[in-house]
């Protein structure tokens, strides 16, 4: 048998560890066990009915062909209108690029901005795929250790401290995964000013916009009109499997991004784009807001319950649907703890190893993507699992 040789980058792109947890959880379910899923960042609500109806109508009308590489003009206009109504931002629809999920948006930005050897600054912890995209285009993520003192977010001081001659951009997220922290308008402005002063580009992941509790997340476009925005229909709009997102780019970048889109994926799925036109209707937004309230109730139940069990969560997350918890007080490492919980209690949570390197083995992420009665069961299982863990 011929020994195959893979590209060097493959050895530097780490696996998505949560998928191993998910695979084990599914195997246990297939064997008849009742598994509580708190590992995957997927809302438990289905796609809202108005979007489903729009998809069915589009399918019946035969909307299954290619679209322009930048997306359906009417969807780009709808997104621009949404930014005007929600954020007060006058956005030219020509700056909106429809992509195959938020990952497609990051792929375009990475390919356009990052040369071989270039660095993009990002917080550690952060969503794991972000750093791997940089490696894919032969650049690198420069992970900056962050902690509860900055709500796990980059600050202007950290950017200035870690910027060097190879740095080209800063990638931040608000609300953030895994911490759920939200950047204020003033904090976004601070990031924008320091990055511009260093000659870099500011990219902000706003994928969890709409899922905030007790506050509304500001868009970076409110303070930095030429910033780059990554967003998606997956989280707030409940369209994970539709693989549809968008990128907002500076005007002069659009022709180059169109060229990349044409070559990388031709276009985002036509049927998904047609369905997404219904995402901004009053009926759909009312459903999404009801779901936001449900997530708020879940957070308010789970956060104090975890703290009472000994999980250290120093700051109250204001967005997304995650709790990022320090478990160093339980001894051992978070990956072994997660394995223990899935095997003994059939409770699936995510080890911190996925989100970076800074104290990763001391943290876990729990997604409150289950209703409160199910979360009550999860807390009971955690309590039992921790008792047996301490006896190991």
VENQUI-V492216 format. One record per pair of residues at least 12 apart in sequence whose C-alpha atoms are under 10 Angstrom apart, sorted by the first residue. I is the first residue (numbers start at 1). J is the second residue. Records with the same first field share a line. If there is no record, write none. Layout:
I = J ; J
This chain:
9 = 132 ; 135 ; 136 ; 137 ; 138
10 = 132 ; 135 ; 136
12 = 132 ; 135 ; 136
13 = 128 ; 129 ; 131 ; 132 ; 133 ; 134 ; 135 ; 136
14 = 128 ; 129 ; 131 ; 132 ; 354
15 = 128 ; 129 ; 132 ; 354
16 = 128 ; 129 ; 353 ; 354 ; 355
17 = 128 ; 335 ; 350 ; 351 ; 352 ; 353 ; 354 ; 355
18 = 39 ; 40 ; 41 ; 348 ; 349 ; 350 ; 351 ; 352 ; 353 ; 354 ; 365
19 = 39 ; 40 ; 350 ; 354
20 = 350
21 = 37 ; 39 ; 40 ; 335 ; 338 ; 339 ; 342 ; 347 ; 348 ; 349 ; 350 ; 351
22 = 37 ; 38 ; 39 ; 40 ; 342 ; 348 ; 349 ; 350
24 = 339 ; 342 ; 343 ; 346 ; 348
25 = 37 ; 39 ; 342 ; 343 ; 346 ; 347 ; 348 ; 349
28 = 342 ; 343 ; 346
29 = 346
33 = 345 ; 346
34 = 345 ; 346 ; 347
35 = 342 ; 345 ; 346 ; 347 ; 348 ; 378
36 = 342 ; 345 ; 346 ; 347 ; 348 ; 349 ; 369 ; 370 ; 374 ; 375 ; 377 ; 378 ; 381
37 = 342 ; 346 ; 347 ; 348 ; 349 ; 350 ; 366 ; 367 ; 368 ; 369 ; 370 ; 374 ; 375 ; 378
38 = 322 ; 347 ; 348 ; 349 ; 350 ; 365 ; 366 ; 367 ; 368 ; 369 ; 370 ; 375 ; 378
39 = 322 ; 338 ; 347 ; 348 ; 349 ; 350 ; 351 ; 364 ; 365 ; 366 ; 367 ; 368 ; 369
40 = 322 ; 348 ; 349 ; 350 ; 365 ; 366 ; 367 ; 368 ; 369
41 = 177 ; 178 ; 234 ; 235 ; 240 ; 320 ; 321 ; 322 ; 350 ; 365 ; 366 ; 367 ; 368 ; 369
42 = 234 ; 235 ; 238 ; 239 ; 240 ; 241 ; 321 ; 367 ; 368 ; 369
43 = 234 ; 235 ; 236 ; 237 ; 238 ; 239 ; 240 ; 291 ; 295 ; 321 ; 367 ; 368 ; 369 ; 370
44 = 238 ; 291 ; 368 ; 369 ; 370 ; 371
45 = 235 ; 237 ; 238 ; 239 ; 288 ; 291 ; 369 ; 370 ; 371
46 = 237 ; 238 ; 239 ; 240
47 = 233 ; 234 ; 235 ; 236 ; 237 ; 238 ; 239 ; 240 ; 241 ; 242 ; 279 ; 284 ; 287 ; 288
48 = 237 ; 238 ; 239 ; 278 ; 279 ; 283 ; 284 ; 285 ; 286 ; 287 ; 288
49 = 278 ; 279 ; 283 ; 284 ; 287
50 = 275 ; 276 ; 277 ; 278 ; 279 ; 280 ; 281 ; 282 ; 283 ; 284 ; 285 ; 287
51 = 237 ; 238 ; 239 ; 272 ; 274 ; 275 ; 276 ; 277 ; 278 ; 279 ; 280 ; 281 ; 283 ; 284
52 = 239 ; 272 ; 275 ; 276 ; 278 ; 279
53 = 275 ; 278
54 = 271 ; 272 ; 273 ; 274 ; 275 ; 276 ; 277 ; 278 ; 279
55 = 270 ; 271 ; 272 ; 273 ; 274 ; 275 ; 276 ; 277 ; 278
56 = 271 ; 274 ; 275
57 = 271 ; 274 ; 275
58 = 270 ; 271 ; 272 ; 273 ; 274 ; 275
59 = 270 ; 271 ; 272 ; 274 ; 275
62 = 271
63 = 269 ; 270 ; 271 ; 272 ; 273 ; 274
64 = 269 ; 270 ; 271 ; 272 ; 274
65 = 267 ; 269 ; 270 ; 271
66 = 266 ; 267 ; 268 ; 269 ; 270 ; 271
67 = 266 ; 267 ; 268 ; 269 ; 270 ; 271 ; 273
68 = 98 ; 258 ; 261 ; 262 ; 266 ; 267 ; 268 ; 270
69 = 97 ; 98 ; 99 ; 257 ; 258 ; 259 ; 260 ; 261 ; 262 ; 263 ; 264 ; 265 ; 266 ; 267 ; 268
70 = 94 ; 95 ; 96 ; 97 ; 98 ; 99 ; 246 ; 247 ; 254 ; 255 ; 257 ; 258 ; 259 ; 261 ; 262 ; 266 ; 267 ; 268
71 = 96 ; 97 ; 98 ; 99 ; 246 ; 258 ; 261 ; 266 ; 267 ; 268 ; 269 ; 270 ; 273
72 = 97 ; 98 ; 267 ; 268 ; 270 ; 273 ; 274 ; 277
73 = 93 ; 94 ; 96 ; 97 ; 98
74 = 93 ; 273 ; 274 ; 277
75 = 93 ; 96 ; 97 ; 98 ; 273 ; 274 ; 275 ; 276 ; 277 ; 278 ; 279 ; 280
76 = 92 ; 93 ; 94 ; 95 ; 96 ; 97 ; 98 ; 246 ; 248 ; 273 ; 277
77 = 91 ; 92 ; 93 ; 94 ; 95 ; 96 ; 277
78 = 93 ; 96 ; 276 ; 277 ; 278 ; 279 ; 280 ; 281
79 = 91 ; 92 ; 93 ; 96 ; 97 ; 98 ; 246 ; 248 ; 276 ; 277 ; 279 ; 280
80 = 92 ; 93 ; 94 ; 95 ; 96 ; 248
81 = 93 ; 280
82 = 280
83 = 219 ; 221 ; 222
86 = 210 ; 216 ; 218 ; 219
87 = 216 ; 217 ; 218 ; 219 ; 220 ; 221 ; 222
88 = 219 ; 221 ; 222
89 = 219 ; 221 ; 222 ; 223 ; 225
90 = 221 ; 222 ; 225
91 = 221 ; 225 ; 248
92 = 248 ; 251
93 = 248
94 = 248 ; 249 ; 250 ; 251 ; 254
95 = 228 ; 247 ; 248 ; 249 ; 250 ; 251 ; 252 ; 253 ; 254 ; 255
96 = 229 ; 246 ; 247 ; 248 ; 249 ; 250 ; 251 ; 254
97 = 230 ; 245 ; 246 ; 247 ; 248 ; 249 ; 254 ; 257 ; 258 ; 261 ; 267 ; 268
98 = 231 ; 232 ; 244 ; 245 ; 246 ; 247 ; 248 ; 261 ; 267 ; 268 ; 269 ; 273
99 = 230 ; 231 ; 232 ; 243 ; 244 ; 245 ; 246 ; 247 ; 261 ; 265 ; 266 ; 267 ; 268 ; 269 ; 273
100 = 232 ; 242 ; 243 ; 244 ; 245 ; 246 ; 261 ; 265 ; 266 ; 267 ; 268 ; 269 ; 272 ; 273
101 = 207 ; 230 ; 231 ; 232 ; 233 ; 234 ; 239 ; 240 ; 241 ; 242 ; 243 ; 244 ; 245 ; 246 ; 247 ; 268 ; 269
102 = 205 ; 206 ; 207 ; 229 ; 230 ; 231 ; 232 ; 233 ; 234 ; 243 ; 244 ; 245 ; 246 ; 247
103 = 129 ; 130 ; 133 ; 230 ; 231 ; 232 ; 243 ; 244 ; 245 ; 246 ; 247
104 = 230 ; 232 ; 243 ; 244 ; 245 ; 246 ; 247 ; 261 ; 264 ; 265 ; 268
105 = 205 ; 228 ; 229 ; 230 ; 231 ; 232 ; 244 ; 245 ; 246 ; 247 ; 248 ; 249 ; 257 ; 261
106 = 129 ; 130 ; 133 ; 134 ; 203 ; 205 ; 228 ; 229 ; 230 ; 231 ; 245 ; 246 ; 247
107 = 130 ; 133 ; 134 ; 136 ; 137 ; 260 ; 261 ; 264
108 = 247 ; 256 ; 257 ; 258 ; 259 ; 260 ; 261 ; 264
109 = 133 ; 134 ; 203 ; 228 ; 229 ; 230 ; 247 ; 248 ; 249 ; 253 ; 257 ; 260
110 = 130 ; 133 ; 134 ; 135 ; 136 ; 137 ; 138 ; 139 ; 169
111 = 133 ; 134 ; 136 ; 137 ; 138 ; 139 ; 257 ; 260
112 = 137 ; 253 ; 256 ; 257 ; 260
113 = 134 ; 137 ; 139 ; 168 ; 169 ; 200 ; 201 ; 253
114 = 134 ; 135 ; 137 ; 138 ; 139 ; 140 ; 166 ; 167 ; 168 ; 169
115 = 134 ; 137 ; 138 ; 139 ; 140 ; 166 ; 168
116 = 134 ; 135 ; 136 ; 137 ; 138 ; 139 ; 140 ; 166
117 = 134 ; 135 ; 137 ; 138 ; 139 ; 140 ; 141 ; 166 ; 167
118 = 134 ; 135 ; 137 ; 138 ; 139 ; 140 ; 141 ; 142 ; 165 ; 166 ; 167 ; 168 ; 169
119 = 131 ; 134 ; 135 ; 138 ; 139 ; 140 ; 141 ; 142 ; 143 ; 163 ; 164 ; 165 ; 166 ; 167 ; 168 ; 169 ; 170
120 = 134 ; 139 ; 140 ; 141 ; 142 ; 143 ; 163 ; 166 ; 167 ; 168 ; 169 ; 170 ; 171 ; 200 ; 201 ; 202 ; 203
121 = 140 ; 141 ; 142 ; 143 ; 144 ; 154 ; 158 ; 159 ; 162 ; 163 ; 167 ; 168 ; 169 ; 170 ; 171 ; 172 ; 202
122 = 141 ; 142 ; 143 ; 144 ; 145 ; 146 ; 153 ; 154 ; 159 ; 169 ; 170 ; 171 ; 172 ; 173 ; 203
123 = 141 ; 142 ; 143 ; 144 ; 145 ; 146 ; 147 ; 152 ; 153 ; 154 ; 155 ; 158 ; 159 ; 170 ; 171 ; 172 ; 173 ; 176 ; 355 ; 356 ; 358
124 = 142 ; 143 ; 144 ; 145 ; 146 ; 147 ; 152 ; 153 ; 154 ; 355 ; 356 ; 357 ; 358 ; 359 ; 360
125 = 143 ; 144 ; 145 ; 146 ; 147 ; 152 ; 153 ; 176 ; 177 ; 178 ; 179 ; 324 ; 352 ; 353 ; 354 ; 355 ; 356 ; 357 ; 358 ; 359 ; 360 ; 363
126 = 143 ; 144 ; 146 ; 152 ; 153 ; 171 ; 172 ; 173 ; 176 ; 177 ; 178 ; 179 ; 352 ; 354 ; 355 ; 356 ; 357
127 = 173 ; 176 ; 177 ; 178 ; 179 ; 354 ; 355 ; 356
128 = 177 ; 178 ; 353 ; 354 ; 355 ; 356
129 = 354 ; 355
130 = 171 ; 205 ; 355
131 = 143 ; 171 ; 355 ; 356
139 = 166 ; 167
140 = 166 ; 167
141 = 167 ; 169 ; 170 ; 171
142 = 162 ; 163 ; 167 ; 170
143 = 162 ; 356 ; 357 ; 358
144 = 158 ; 159 ; 161 ; 162 ; 356 ; 357 ; 358
145 = 158 ; 356 ; 357 ; 358 ; 359
146 = 158 ; 358 ; 359
147 = 179 ; 314 ; 315 ; 358 ; 359
148 = 179 ; 181 ; 313 ; 314 ; 315 ; 316
149 = 314 ; 315
150 = 181 ; 315
151 = 176 ; 179 ; 180 ; 181 ; 182 ; 183 ; 314 ; 315 ; 316 ; 317
152 = 176 ; 177 ; 178 ; 179 ; 180 ; 181 ; 182 ; 315 ; 324
153 = 172 ; 173 ; 174 ; 175 ; 176 ; 179 ; 181 ; 182 ; 183 ; 187
154 = 170 ; 171 ; 172 ; 173 ; 183 ; 187 ; 191
155 = 172 ; 187 ; 188 ; 190 ; 191 ; 194
156 = 187 ; 188 ; 189 ; 190 ; 191 ; 192 ; 193 ; 194 ; 195
157 = 190 ; 191 ; 194
158 = 191
159 = 191 ; 194 ; 195 ; 198
160 = 194 ; 195 ; 197 ; 198
163 = 195 ; 198 ; 200
164 = 198
165 = 198
167 = 198 ; 199 ; 200 ; 201
168 = 195 ; 198 ; 199 ; 200 ; 201 ; 202
169 = 195 ; 196 ; 198 ; 199 ; 200 ; 201 ; 202 ; 203
170 = 191 ; 192 ; 195 ; 200 ; 201 ; 202 ; 203 ; 204
171 = 201 ; 202 ; 203 ; 204 ; 205 ; 228 ; 229
172 = 188 ; 191 ; 202 ; 203 ; 204 ; 205 ; 206 ; 229
173 = 203 ; 204 ; 205 ; 206 ; 207 ; 208 ; 209 ; 229 ; 230
174 = 188 ; 204 ; 205 ; 206 ; 207 ; 208 ; 209 ; 212 ; 217 ; 218 ; 219 ; 220 ; 318 ; 319 ; 320
175 = 204 ; 205 ; 206 ; 207 ; 208 ; 209 ; 210 ; 211 ; 212 ; 217 ; 218 ; 317 ; 318 ; 319 ; 320 ; 321
176 = 204 ; 205 ; 206 ; 207 ; 208 ; 209 ; 317 ; 318 ; 319 ; 320 ; 321 ; 322
177 = 205 ; 207 ; 208 ; 319 ; 320 ; 321 ; 322 ; 323 ; 324 ; 355 ; 365
178 = 317 ; 320 ; 321 ; 322 ; 323 ; 324 ; 325 ; 350 ; 352 ; 354 ; 355 ; 364 ; 365 ; 366 ; 367
179 = 313 ; 315 ; 316 ; 317 ; 318 ; 319 ; 320 ; 321 ; 322 ; 323 ; 324 ; 325 ; 365 ; 366
180 = 208 ; 211 ; 212 ; 315 ; 316 ; 317 ; 318 ; 319 ; 320 ; 321 ; 322 ; 323 ; 324
181 = 212 ; 315 ; 316 ; 317 ; 318 ; 319 ; 320 ; 322 ; 323 ; 324
182 = 206 ; 208 ; 209 ; 212 ; 215 ; 216 ; 217 ; 218 ; 317 ; 318 ; 319 ; 320
183 = 217 ; 218 ; 219 ; 220 ; 318
184 = 215 ; 216 ; 217 ; 218 ; 219 ; 220
185 = 217 ; 218 ; 219 ; 220 ; 221 ; 222 ; 223
186 = 218 ; 220 ; 223
187 = 218 ; 220 ; 223
188 = 202 ; 204 ; 218 ; 219 ; 220 ; 221 ; 222 ; 223 ; 224
189 = 220 ; 221 ; 222 ; 223 ; 224
190 = 223
191 = 220 ; 224
192 = 204 ; 220 ; 221 ; 223 ; 224 ; 225 ; 226 ; 227
193 = 223 ; 224
196 = 224 ; 227
201 = 226 ; 227 ; 228
202 = 220 ; 224 ; 226 ; 227 ; 228 ; 229
203 = 220 ; 226 ; 227 ; 228 ; 229 ; 230 ; 248 ; 249
204 = 219 ; 220 ; 221 ; 227 ; 228 ; 229 ; 230 ; 231
205 = 219 ; 220 ; 228 ; 229 ; 230 ; 231 ; 232 ; 247
206 = 218 ; 219 ; 220 ; 229 ; 230 ; 231 ; 232
207 = 229 ; 230 ; 231 ; 232 ; 233 ; 234 ; 235 ; 236 ; 245 ; 246 ; 320
208 = 231 ; 232 ; 233 ; 234 ; 235 ; 236 ; 237 ; 319 ; 320 ; 321
209 = 231 ; 232 ; 235 ; 236 ; 319 ; 320
210 = 235 ; 236 ; 237 ; 285 ; 288 ; 289 ; 292 ; 319 ; 320
211 = 235 ; 236 ; 237 ; 288 ; 289 ; 291 ; 292 ; 293 ; 295 ; 296 ; 318 ; 319 ; 320 ; 321
212 = 236 ; 292 ; 293 ; 295 ; 296 ; 317 ; 318 ; 319 ; 320 ; 321
213 = 292 ; 293 ; 295 ; 296 ; 297 ; 299 ; 300 ; 317 ; 318 ; 319 ; 320 ; 321
214 = 296 ; 318 ; 319
215 = 318 ; 319
216 = 318 ; 319
217 = 318 ; 319
221 = 248
225 = 248 ; 249 ; 250
226 = 248 ; 249 ; 250 ; 251 ; 252
227 = 248 ; 249 ; 250
228 = 247 ; 248 ; 249 ; 250
229 = 246 ; 247 ; 248 ; 249 ; 250
230 = 245 ; 246 ; 247 ; 248 ; 249
231 = 244 ; 245 ; 246 ; 247 ; 248
232 = 244 ; 245 ; 246 ; 247
233 = 245 ; 246 ; 272 ; 276 ; 279
235 = 288 ; 320 ; 321
236 = 279 ; 285 ; 288 ; 289 ; 291 ; 292 ; 320
237 = 276 ; 279 ; 280 ; 284 ; 285 ; 287 ; 288 ; 289 ; 291
238 = 279 ; 288 ; 291
239 = 272 ; 275 ; 276 ; 279
241 = 272
242 = 268 ; 269 ; 271 ; 272 ; 273 ; 275 ; 276
243 = 268 ; 269 ; 272 ; 273
244 = 268 ; 269 ; 270 ; 272 ; 273 ; 276
245 = 268 ; 272 ; 273 ; 276
246 = 268
292 = 319 ; 320 ; 321
294 = 369 ; 370 ; 371 ; 372
295 = 319 ; 320 ; 321 ; 322 ; 368 ; 369 ; 370 ; 371 ; 372
296 = 318 ; 319 ; 320 ; 321 ; 368
297 = 368 ; 371 ; 372
298 = 321 ; 367 ; 368 ; 369 ; 370 ; 371 ; 372 ; 373 ; 375 ; 376
299 = 316 ; 317 ; 318 ; 319 ; 320 ; 321 ; 322 ; 323 ; 367 ; 368 ; 369 ; 372 ; 375
300 = 316 ; 372
301 = 368 ; 372 ; 375 ; 376
302 = 323 ; 366 ; 367 ; 368 ; 372 ; 375 ; 376 ; 378 ; 379
303 = 316 ; 317 ; 322 ; 323 ; 325 ; 368
304 = 316
305 = 375 ; 376 ; 379 ; 380
306 = 323 ; 325 ; 366 ; 379 ; 382 ; 383
307 = 325
309 = 379 ; 382 ; 383 ; 386
310 = 325 ; 326 ; 327 ; 328 ; 329 ; 330 ; 383 ; 386
311 = 323 ; 324 ; 325 ; 326 ; 327 ; 328 ; 329 ; 330 ; 363 ; 364
312 = 324 ; 325 ; 326 ; 327 ; 328 ; 329 ; 363
313 = 325 ; 326 ; 327 ; 363
314 = 326
320 = 367 ; 368
321 = 366 ; 367 ; 368 ; 369
322 = 365 ; 366 ; 367 ; 368 ; 369
323 = 364 ; 365 ; 366 ; 367 ; 368
324 = 350 ; 351 ; 352 ; 363 ; 364 ; 365 ; 366 ; 367
325 = 351 ; 352 ; 362 ; 363 ; 364 ; 365 ; 366
326 = 352 ; 359 ; 360 ; 361 ; 362 ; 363 ; 364 ; 365
327 = 352 ; 361 ; 362 ; 363 ; 364
328 = 359 ; 361 ; 362 ; 363 ; 364
329 = 362
330 = 362 ; 386 ; 389 ; 390
331 = 362 ; 389 ; 390
332 = 361 ; 362 ; 389 ; 390
333 = 351 ; 352 ; 353 ; 360 ; 361 ; 362 ; 363 ; 364
334 = 349 ; 350 ; 351 ; 352 ; 353 ; 360 ; 361 ; 362 ; 363 ; 364 ; 365
335 = 349 ; 350 ; 351 ; 352 ; 353 ; 354 ; 360 ; 361 ; 362 ; 363 ; 364
336 = 351 ; 361 ; 389
337 = 349 ; 350 ; 351 ; 361 ; 362 ; 363 ; 364 ; 385 ; 386 ; 389
338 = 350 ; 351 ; 352 ; 364 ; 365 ; 385
339 = 351
340 = 385 ; 386 ; 388 ; 389 ; 392
341 = 381 ; 382 ; 384 ; 385 ; 386 ; 388 ; 389
342 = 385
343 = 385
344 = 381 ; 384 ; 385 ; 388 ; 389
345 = 378 ; 380 ; 381 ; 382 ; 383 ; 384 ; 385 ; 386 ; 388
346 = 378 ; 381 ; 382 ; 385
347 = 377 ; 378 ; 379 ; 381 ; 382 ; 385
348 = 366 ; 367 ; 378
349 = 364 ; 365 ; 366 ; 367
350 = 363 ; 364 ; 365 ; 366 ; 367
351 = 363 ; 364 ; 365 ; 366
352 = 364 ; 365
353 = 365
